[in-house]
Amino acid sequence: MKAWEMQPGKAGLTQSDRPEPQPGFGQVLIKMRAASLNSRDLLLIKGADSFQPQSPLIPLSDGVGEIVAVGEGVTRVKAGDRVASIFMQKWLEGQLSPEKAQSVLGGAYDGVLAEYVTLHEDGVVRVPDHLSDEEAATLPCSAVTAWHALIAEGKIKPGETVLVLGTGGVSLFALQFAKLMGARVIATSSSDAKLERVRQWGASDGINYQTTPNWGDRIKELTNGIGVDHIVEVGGAGTLNQSLHAVRMGGSISLIGVLSGTSGEITTASILLNQIRVQGIYVGSREMFEAMNRAIALHQLKPIVDRVFPFAEVPEALAYLESGKHFGKIAIRV
């Protein structure tokens, strides 16, 4: 079997031979069909900041394939099922714990960028039939994160207003889920062309944060001075102060990403005086994933996939992710 492995201290990937795995008790053997990229994968492969994985390591957390063999004791799934990996293999339901948080694919555990992957039956979910393999492969991290933020935790309601930052995977899934719930969506981007595309996908307004650096003021204008009900905050320290200005009194901010930095000065007085709820969101549980899949199947929702790369072009796919030119998700065909 061929698998892509990270090399110590290098951003690139090389191939190596490994014996074909066999499922043990409670395990399933999956013939992978597609995988997708997240910003976390790039940070981990480059060893940036605090992302220092074990080595060698098969990267990527998000993938879809067909179960081709099952081990003794498997009852949740069967051979022939098309399944996706869950991000944290031990977070099945309930609250996150340190043990669950340490069970991440493509980090603590080998990931899914391989021809065959062996996982415990508890660590997979069936995916909606109407999705292509590449579309289904985008669900485990970005989609579940957006669902957790807006539906499981945020409990958004029809008529509320949601702000999404940028046009990456989490933000565009948040746009789609918010529209399903009857909410208004405002989006930011550094590209007017991307803002036009988010309007086509249902956003009521778009703000170019390069030409409008104080975009919190513009949000207040668009909401009659009130602010938005919920913000999907993927920027981190570099954008959080603007988000605190843009959210309404008593509103919520789902803190998800660190694209603009991991530390900085934050106007904590705004959180106190305006009773703002800032909630950290770290992907989600299998229970959330399965609830989300039911909604996706019911509404025949289609993930937004920017581009699909062949397995042999993983380095090019990672370079494309790093360029920031993508709109939505980047997939790998295995």
C-alpha positions as CSV (number, residue, x, y, z in Angstrom):
1,M,0.0,0.0,0.0
2,K,1.2,3.5,-0.7
3,A,0.6,6.3,1.8
4,W,1.7,9.9,2.0
5,E,3.9,10.5,5.0
6,M,5.2,13.7,6.6
7,Q,8.9,14.0,6.8
8,P,10.5,15.6,10.0
9,G,11.0,19.4,9.5
10,K,9.7,19.4,6.0
11,A,6.5,20.8,4.5
12,G,6.6,18.3,1.6
13,L,5.2,14.8,1.5
14,T,6.9,11.6,0.2
15,Q,5.6,8.1,-0.5
16,S,6.6,5.0,1.4
17,D,5.4,1.3,1.4
18,R,3.4,-0.1,4.3
19,P,1.9,-3.5,4.7
20,E,-1.9,-3.5,4.0
21,P,-3.8,-3.3,7.3
22,Q,-6.2,-5.9,8.5
23,P,-9.2,-4.9,10.8
24,G,-9.0,-6.1,14.3
25,F,-11.7,-6.5,16.9
26,G,-14.3,-3.7,16.4
27,Q,-12.4,-2.3,13.5
28,V,-13.3,-1.7,9.8
29,L,-11.0,-1.6,6.8
30,I,-11.9,1.3,4.5
31,K,-10.8,1.7,0.8
32,M,-10.4,5.5,0.7
33,R,-12.0,7.4,-2.2
34,A,-11.5,11.0,-1.3
35,A,-10.1,13.3,1.4
36,S,-10.2,17.1,2.0
37,L,-7.9,19.7,3.4
38,N,-8.2,22.0,6.4
39,S,-5.9,24.9,7.5
40,R,-4.9,22.7,10.4
41,D,-3.4,20.1,8.1
42,L,-1.1,22.7,6.5
43,L,0.0,24.0,9.9
44,L,0.7,20.5,11.1
45,I,2.6,19.4,8.1
46,K,4.8,22.5,8.3
47,G,5.2,22.1,12.1
48,A,4.1,25.7,12.6
49,D,3.5,27.3,16.0
50,S,2.3,24.7,18.5
51,F,1.6,22.1,15.8
52,Q,4.3,19.5,16.5
53,P,3.0,16.1,15.5
54,Q,4.6,12.7,15.9
55,S,6.7,11.5,13.0
56,P,6.3,9.7,10.7
57,L,2.6,10.5,10.4
58,I,-0.1,10.0,7.7
59,P,-1.8,13.4,7.6
60,L,-5.4,14.6,7.1
61,S,-8.4,14.1,9.3
62,D,-11.2,14.2,6.7
63,G,-11.9,11.4,4.3
64,V,-14.5,9.1,2.8
65,G,-14.3,5.6,1.5
66,E,-16.0,2.2,1.3
67,I,-15.8,-0.4,4.0
68,V,-14.3,-3.5,2.4
69,A,-13.8,-5.7,5.5
70,V,-15.0,-5.7,9.1
71,G,-13.4,-7.2,12.2
72,E,-15.0,-9.4,14.8
73,G,-17.6,-7.7,16.9
74,V,-18.5,-4.9,14.4
75,T,-22.3,-4.1,14.5
76,R,-22.7,-0.4,13.6
77,V,-21.6,-0.7,10.0
78,K,-21.1,-3.3,7.4
79,A,-19.0,-4.1,4.3
80,G,-20.2,-2.0,1.4
81,D,-21.1,1.1,3.5
82,R,-19.7,4.4,2.4
83,V,-18.5,6.2,5.5
84,A,-16.6,9.3,6.6
85,S,-14.0,9.5,9.4
86,I,-14.9,11.5,12.5
87,F,-12.4,14.1,13.5
88,M,-11.9,13.0,17.1
89,Q,-12.2,9.2,17.2
90,K,-13.3,9.1,20.9
91,W,-15.7,12.1,20.9
92,L,-19.0,10.2,20.3
93,E,-21.4,12.3,22.3
94,G,-21.6,14.6,25.3
95,Q,-19.0,17.1,26.3
96,L,-15.4,17.3,25.1
97,S,-12.8,15.9,27.5
98,P,-9.0,15.8,27.5
99,E,-9.1,12.1,26.5
100,K,-11.5,12.8,23.6
101,A,-9.5,15.8,22.5
102,Q,-6.4,13.7,22.1
103,S,-7.9,11.3,19.7
104,V,-7.6,13.5,16.5
105,L,-6.9,11.9,13.2
106,G,-3.9,13.2,11.4
107,G,-2.4,14.4,14.7
108,A,-2.4,12.0,17.6
109,Y,-3.5,9.2,15.3
110,D,-2.5,8.5,11.7
111,G,-4.8,10.2,9.3
112,V,-6.7,9.3,6.2
113,L,-4.5,10.3,3.3
114,A,-3.9,6.7,2.2
115,E,-5.4,4.1,-0.1
116,Y,-6.6,2.0,2.9
117,V,-7.4,3.1,6.4
118,T,-8.3,1.0,9.5
119,L,-10.5,2.7,12.1
120,H,-12.7,1.6,14.9
121,E,-16.3,1.2,14.0
122,D,-17.2,4.0,16.5
123,G,-15.0,6.4,14.6
124,V,-17.0,6.5,11.3
125,V,-20.4,7.7,10.1
126,R,-22.4,6.9,7.0
127,V,-22.6,9.8,4.6
128,P,-25.6,11.1,2.6
129,D,-26.2,9.2,-0.6
130,H,-26.7,12.3,-2.8
131,L,-23.1,13.6,-2.2
132,S,-20.1,12.7,-4.4
133,D,-17.1,11.2,-2.6
134,E,-15.3,14.5,-2.8
135,E,-18.3,16.4,-1.4
136,A,-18.8,14.0,1.4
137,A,-15.0,14.2,2.3
138,T,-15.5,17.8,3.2
139,L,-17.8,17.1,6.1
140,P,-15.9,15.8,9.2
141,C,-14.1,19.0,10.3
142,S,-15.4,22.1,8.5
143,A,-19.1,21.2,8.3
144,V,-19.3,19.7,11.8
145,T,-17.6,22.8,13.2
146,A,-20.1,25.1,11.5
147,W,-23.0,22.9,12.7
148,H,-21.7,22.8,16.3
149,A,-21.3,26.6,16.3
150,L,-24.6,27.6,14.8
151,I,-27.0,24.8,15.5
152,A,-25.8,22.6,18.4
153,E,-24.4,25.4,20.5
154,G,-25.7,28.6,18.8
155,K,-29.3,27.5,18.4
156,I,-29.9,30.2,15.8
157,K,-33.4,31.1,14.9
158,P,-35.2,32.3,11.8
159,G,-34.8,36.1,11.3
160,E,-31.5,36.3,13.2
161,T,-28.4,37.7,11.6
162,V,-25.1,35.7,11.3
163,L,-21.7,37.1,10.3
164,V,-19.2,34.8,8.7
165,L,-15.6,35.8,8.2
166,G,-13.9,34.8,4.9
167,T,-14.9,32.2,2.4
168,G,-13.2,29.1,3.6
169,G,-14.8,25.8,4.4
170,V,-16.2,26.6,7.9
171,S,-17.5,30.0,6.8
172,L,-19.3,28.7,3.7
173,F,-20.9,25.8,5.6
174,A,-22.0,28.3,8.2
175,L,-23.6,30.3,5.4
176,Q,-25.5,27.3,4.1
177,F,-26.6,26.1,7.6
178,A,-27.7,29.7,8.6
179,K,-29.8,30.0,5.4
180,L,-31.4,26.6,6.1
181,M,-32.5,28.0,9.5
182,G,-34.0,31.2,7.9
183,A,-31.2,33.5,9.1
184,R,-29.7,36.5,7.4
185,V,-26.0,36.2,6.6
186,I,-23.4,38.9,6.1
187,A,-19.9,37.9,4.9
188,T,-16.4,39.4,4.8
189,S,-13.6,38.8,2.4
190,S,-10.5,40.6,1.0
191,S,-11.8,39.8,-2.5
192,D,-14.7,41.6,-4.2
193,A,-15.1,38.6,-6.6
194,K,-15.5,36.2,-3.7
195,L,-18.0,38.6,-2.1
196,E,-20.1,38.5,-5.2
197,R,-20.0,34.7,-5.1
198,V,-21.2,34.6,-1.4
199,R,-24.1,36.8,-2.4
200,Q,-24.9,34.3,-5.1
201,W,-25.0,31.6,-2.4
202,G,-27.4,33.7,-0.3
203,A,-25.5,36.3,1.7
204,S,-27.4,39.5,1.9
205,D,-24.3,41.7,2.1
206,G,-20.5,41.5,1.7
207,I,-17.8,43.6,3.2
208,N,-14.2,43.9,1.9
209,Y,-12.1,44.0,5.0
210,Q,-9.1,45.4,3.2
211,T,-11.0,48.5,1.9
212,T,-13.1,48.6,5.1
213,P,-10.7,47.7,7.9
214,N,-13.1,48.9,10.6
215,W,-15.8,46.6,9.3
216,G,-17.5,46.4,12.7
217,D,-18.8,49.9,12.0
218,R,-20.2,48.8,8.7
219,I,-21.9,45.8,10.4
220,K,-23.6,48.2,12.7
221,E,-24.9,50.3,9.7
222,L,-26.2,47.2,8.0
223,T,-28.1,46.1,11.2
224,N,-29.6,49.6,12.1
225,G,-27.0,50.1,14.9
226,I,-27.8,46.9,16.7
227,G,-25.2,44.4,15.5
228,V,-25.4,40.8,14.5
229,D,-26.8,38.0,16.6
230,H,-24.0,35.5,16.0
231,I,-20.5,35.6,14.5
232,V,-18.5,32.6,13.2
233,E,-15.0,33.9,14.1
234,V,-12.3,32.1,12.2
235,G,-9.7,34.9,12.3
236,G,-8.6,34.8,16.0
237,A,-6.7,37.6,17.7
238,G,-6.4,39.8,14.7
239,T,-10.2,40.0,14.1
240,L,-11.8,39.4,17.5
241,N,-11.9,43.1,18.5
242,Q,-13.8,44.0,15.3
243,S,-16.1,41.0,16.0
244,L,-16.7,42.3,19.6
245,H,-17.8,45.6,18.0
246,A,-20.0,44.0,15.4
247,V,-22.0,41.6,17.6
248,R,-25.1,42.9,19.4
249,M,-25.5,43.3,23.1
250,G,-26.2,39.7,24.4
251,G,-25.0,38.2,21.2
252,S,-22.7,35.2,20.6
253,I,-19.3,34.7,19.0
254,S,-18.1,31.2,18.1
255,L,-14.3,31.3,18.3
256,I,-13.1,28.7,15.8
257,G,-9.9,29.7,14.0
258,V,-6.6,31.4,14.5
259,L,-5.9,32.5,10.9
260,S,-4.9,36.0,11.9
261,G,-2.9,35.0,15.0
262,T,-3.1,33.3,18.3
263,S,-2.5,36.2,20.7
264,G,-3.1,39.9,21.0
265,E,-4.8,42.7,23.0
266,I,-8.5,42.0,23.4
267,T,-11.1,44.6,24.6
268,T,-12.4,42.3,27.3
269,A,-14.5,45.2,28.7
270,S,-16.8,44.9,25.7
271,I,-17.5,41.2,26.6
272,L,-18.5,42.2,30.1
273,L,-20.5,45.4,29.5
274,N,-22.4,44.0,26.5
275,Q,-22.9,40.5,28.0
276,I,-21.3,38.9,24.9
277,R,-21.0,35.1,24.9
278,V,-17.6,34.0,23.4
279,Q,-17.7,30.2,22.9
280,G,-14.7,28.2,21.8
281,I,-15.7,25.6,19.2
282,Y,-13.4,22.6,18.5
283,V,-15.1,20.6,15.7
284,G,-17.8,18.4,17.3
285,S,-19.0,14.9,18.3
286,R,-20.2,12.0,16.2
287,E,-23.7,12.7,17.5
288,M,-23.5,16.2,16.0
289,F,-22.1,14.8,12.7
290,E,-25.0,12.3,12.4
291,A,-27.6,15.0,13.2
292,M,-26.0,17.3,10.6
293,N,-26.0,14.5,8.0
294,R,-29.8,14.0,8.5
295,A,-30.3,17.7,7.8
296,I,-28.0,17.7,4.7
297,A,-29.8,14.7,3.3
298,L,-33.3,16.1,3.9
299,H,-32.4,19.5,2.3
300,Q,-30.1,17.9,-0.4
301,L,-27.5,20.4,0.6
302,K,-24.3,20.3,-1.5
303,P,-20.9,21.4,0.0
304,I,-19.0,24.0,-2.0
305,V,-15.9,22.3,-3.4
306,D,-13.5,24.7,-5.1
307,R,-11.1,22.2,-6.7
308,V,-10.3,18.5,-6.7
309,F,-6.7,17.3,-7.0
310,P,-5.5,13.8,-7.8
311,F,-3.6,11.8,-5.1
312,A,-0.3,12.4,-6.8
313,E,-0.7,16.2,-6.5
314,V,-1.1,16.5,-2.7
315,P,1.8,19.0,-2.5
316,E,0.2,21.2,-5.2
317,A,-3.1,21.0,-3.3
318,L,-1.4,22.1,-0.1
319,A,0.2,25.0,-1.9
320,Y,-3.1,26.0,-3.3
321,L,-4.6,26.0,0.2
322,E,-1.7,28.1,1.5
323,S,-2.3,30.6,-1.4
324,G,-5.7,31.5,0.0
325,K,-7.2,31.6,-3.6
326,H,-9.8,28.9,-2.9
327,F,-13.5,29.5,-2.3
328,G,-14.8,26.7,-0.2
329,K,-13.1,23.3,0.2
330,I,-10.2,21.6,-1.5
331,A,-10.5,17.8,-2.1
332,I,-8.1,15.0,-2.9
333,R,-9.3,12.1,-5.1
334,V,-7.6,9.0,-3.7
